[in-house]
Amino acid sequence: MESDCCIQQATRLGHLLTDSADDFAGKRRRRQGWIAILFDFFVGAEMRAEKAVSPLLYRWGCLWVTVLYRGEGGCGGVCWRVGGATIALALERLHRYQFSALLTMEHHISNRVAALTPSLTLAISAKAKQMKAEGKGVVGFGAGEPDFDTPQHIKDAAAKALSDGFTKYTPSSGVLELREAIAEKFQNENGLTYSPSQIIVNCGGKHSCYNVIMAVCDPGDEVIIPAPYWVSYPEMVKLAEAIPVILPATDETAFKVAPEQLEAAITDRTRLFILNSPSNPTGAVYTPEEIKALGDICVAKGVYIMSDEIYERLIYGDTIHRCVATFSDEHYEHTIIVHGFAKAWSMTGWRLGFLAAPEPIAKAINAMQSHSTSNPTSFAQMGGVAALRGPQAHLAGWLVQFDQRRRFALERLRAMKEIRCVEPLGAFYLFPNVSGTGLNSIEFCERLLEEKQVAMVPGVAFGSNECLRLSYATSMENIKEGLDRMAAFVEMLG
Ligand SMILES: Cc1ncc(COP(=O)(O)O)c(C=O)c1O
């Protein structure tokens, strides 16, 4: 028993040292020196839990040593970190000299995954959650999902499928009935003809994007991404070992890139152009003429277009959405449409998305999917059939509310000193520019959360450090309260 306890102690010390040393190595890059006293959050928390004192970390050449003393009962331990290995020696009871030693190896993370940028969006929302848990009245503008429930007839269809025993594997590209319903949607709403074999149903719009990028990009290929962009695009490109090429756009062009910009960015390594209209995070919607001009360039240069149309139905006023594949057979051949049920049917948690592509690409994606996720959840697919073929009345009501909130928030933001905001024509986000306040997006969001308990997402997460993303998928009451607090904050900045 006692030696088990010692091994546990040694394991904990080993992990502690590995984490601390990694953190120390990161800090060392900024602060040269070979002896340091480390009081990082992790060690501090561990120490408090252990009622221990003196977390010390020394480094001599390739030898790392930490010494931990635990107050009660004279327990303690010593760890060495040599090269990639950690050796932990724990003493459970000093007076009886009970030693236990353990060797732990540093774990390997592939270069592909290690290169990913951690999500800033999650960091802010974690902080907001923590503040809420502490009883602070946080107003959140971070939601990436509608604040409405999935319509009842969709839930009923999935529940029926489940109770009818529709619980087994389906074809990996999805059941034929759903792929037919999706083909009907493209025919009736977009005037695009796809056969069910050109359609792949998968586990969300995000999964659609990932599969497309993985299926068409080789390592070293370039993928052109207009900024501000949806956070996941560059990371997915990196996972495919391809190279994200960012095309910047600002509020001066309503966050849209010009055809000349695209043309100038294309090289003989360019494989894919990512088009997201309506856009997350800006709400920008390209006009049909603008879409055609971008599409023409891709066709002329032999570049695929991944057209992310997940916000297709969330557009306001007389805004028109036109799919790039509709302009000619060549545009159709160069386009892969990614889509999903998350936004217009409020089915974010269902994990159900789809894509439509030229036959050979759909076939390749199907092969890939069959070896990775296989089919999306069987009974969720039946909810998808009901979503497409059932009544659509819910959407008109949602759009009225989204539109009221959009117009109200836009007016309030524009009335704030030093804040500029382009009118978003789609999705459910506003992307105000706060550079006039003298703060960048992270400084602004951190202070707004800290000082006024309002959570917004820093634009830097989307490739624009001058702006913030504000989601109006929240109640009018929250919007009013949050923007009052933001106005007071901006006023205070002077
Ligand atoms: C532009 C864009 N594409 C794709 C997705 C993925 O949606 P999901 O995977 O939830 O269907 C999102 C979600 O926020 C998005 O904003």
The ligand as a Gaussian input file, in Angstrom:
#p B3LYP/6-31G(d) Opt

LIG

0 1
 C      -18.290000      29.835000     -41.444000
 C      -18.562000      28.562000     -40.718000
 N      -18.399000      27.408000     -41.379000
 C      -18.631000      26.231000     -40.767000
 C      -19.054000      26.163000     -39.460000
 C      -19.243000      24.810000     -38.832000
 O      -20.516000      24.552000     -38.395000
 P      -20.925000      23.151000     -37.788000
 O      -19.725000      22.275000     -37.791000
 O      -21.416000      23.433000     -36.415000
 O      -21.990000      22.611000     -38.687000
 C      -19.229000      27.344000     -38.739000
 C      -19.628000      27.312000     -37.317000
 O      -19.591000      28.257000     -36.582000
 C      -18.988000      28.584000     -39.387000
 O      -19.162000      29.737000     -38.752000

